[in-house]
């Protein structure tokens, strides 16, 4: 399936905050310039921890990065649901 322009632009925006590199945690997506897996953000939120607690536990992740990842995930989820 071809990605439309808006999906591509969201990916570019997410790429500002997420990196996947085999040399970093075996290629697991992490927040850019950290070794913090993106999945840890979702796991913290799923377990009921507020965003502030996640940010306290992982001070190398900026609030802007965490919010951008959450917004990107929301946008992609809603876009896919509309397909």
N, C-alpha and C positions, 0 to 999 in steps of 0.2 A: 504494500500500500504506500502510495506517495504521500509525503508530508506536505501539507499546505504551507503557505507563507507564514501564517500566524503561528503555526506549530514550530516552524523552523526558527522564527524569531524568539520564541520562548526557550527553545533549546539553547540558543546563543546566550540568552540571559542566564539560564541555569549554568551554562558552561563558565560563566564569570565566577560562580560560587562552588562548583563541583568539579573535581578532577578524578579521572580513572587512569591509573598508571600501574603496570604490573610490578614495578619496583616499590610501590607503596601499598602495603597490606595486601599484596597479591592481586591487585587490580580492583579491589573493592572501592566503590565510589566514596570519596572522602571530601570534606570541605577543603577548598583550595588553600594551600599554604599551611595545612595541618595534617595530622594523621588521625583525625576524628572521622569515623565512618558516618555517612549521612544516615544510615539505618539507625544509628544510636539516637538521633533526634526523634525519629518516629517511634522507636521503642520506649523512649522516655515519656513521650506524650501518650502513647497507648496505655502505659502503666499508671497514668493519672498525674504525672509530674508536670508542673507548670513550666512554661518556656523559660522563665527566670531561673528555675532550678537547673534546667539543662545547661543554661549559659554559665551558671556558677560552677557546675561540674566540669565544663569544658571551656575555660576562659580563652582559649585560642580561637574559638568560633565567635564571630561578631554577631550582634543582634541582627544587623542588616543581612548577613549571609543566611542565618536561620530563617528569618521572615521571608527572604526571597525564595528559598527552597520550598517553604510551605506554600507560598503563593503560586509558585510554578507548578507544584504538585496539584494544587486545587484547580488551576486553570486547565492543565492537561487532563485531569480526571473529568471535569465538566465537559470539556471538548469531546472527549472519547464517548461520554454518555450520550451526547447529542448525535453521534454518527449513526 
